[in-house]
Amino acid sequence: MRDIISDQQDTVLTESERQVLALVARGLLNKEIANTLCISTSTVKSYLHDACKKLKARNRAQAVILAFIRGYLDIREVFSLDELADLLASLDPEAIGAVAELLKRKREQD
């Protein structure tokens, strides 16, 4: 039981790790993240390393995806609704239809 609780606590991302992952999701480089958060690049690397370890991610891209999937990052914290609409608008009509169908099923499940 203790191991399960320990694993859950180890997985929880700190606010700093979440902030760094959100900026990674926006495509910022370590130096840009450091400047944005007023921290050193080595601190950024440390937060990324810790987040990857907690999420069991192999790299920063996988860490971002897992953080979204597991609910540690909210898409609205990273992108504005306009940016999300632009992203969806870039899809072909068939893909938009597939996304709409998936969203409809998801809503019905909730």
N, C-alpha and C positions, 0 to 999 in steps of 0.2 A: 504494500500500500504506500509506504514511504517513497519508493522509487517512482510510482505513478505521480504522486504529488510533486516530487522533485522534478520529473520530466516536464510536467505542466508549467511549473514555475520557470524552468530554464527556457521554455519556449516563448514565454511572454516577452515581447520586445519593449525596450525602453522607449521613452518619447524621443530621445536623441536618435536611436536606431531607426525609428519610424520616420523621422524628419529626413534623415539621410536617404532612406529607401525611396521616399516620395520624390526627392530631387533626382535620384538615379532614374526613376520612372520618367521624369521629364527630360532625361537625356543629358543631364549635367555631368561634367567630368569632376574628378575628385577635387581639383584645385578650385573649380567654380562652386562646388558644394561648400568647401572650406570658406571661401570668401563670403558666400551667402549667409552661412551660419556663424561667421566670425570665430572659426576654430582652425586648427592646423590641419594640413593634409594627412598627417599621421593619425590624428584623432578621427578623421573621416574614415581612413583605412581600418582603424581599430573598430569603429562602429559597424562598418560593413562586414568585417571578419566575424564579429560577434553575432550579427544578424544572420549571416550565412550559416554559422555553426548552429544556432538555435533552430533555424528553419531546415537544417540539413540540406542546404542548397550548395551546388557546386560552384556557382558564380553569381555575380550581382544581378544578372538578368533573371536567373531562376529564383533568386531571393525575392525580387519584386513580384514575380508571378505568384509565388507561394504566399507572400504576404497579402496579396489581393484575395486569393482563393480562401485563405484561412481567416480572413476578416481583420487582419492587423492593419491593413491600409484600406481606406475608403476611396473609391475612384474619384469622388467629389472633392477630396482633399488634394488631389493631384491635378485634375483637369477641370476646367470650367464646363458648363453645359454647352456653350458654343463650341468649345474644342471637341467635345464628345460628338456633337452633331456633325461637325466637319469630318471627323474620323468616319462616322457611319455613312456620311454622304459620299465618301470616297470609294465605298464598296459598290460592286456591280448590283444591278437590280435583283438578281437571283440570290446573292448573299444577303441583301437587305431583307428579302422575303424569308429566308431561313432564320435570320436573327429575330425577325418579328414573330415567327412561329415558336421559336425557343422561348422568347419572352412571354408569349401567351401561355405556354405550358407551365412555365415557372410561376406565373401569377395564379394559375389554377391550383397549383400545388400548395401555395401559401394560403 
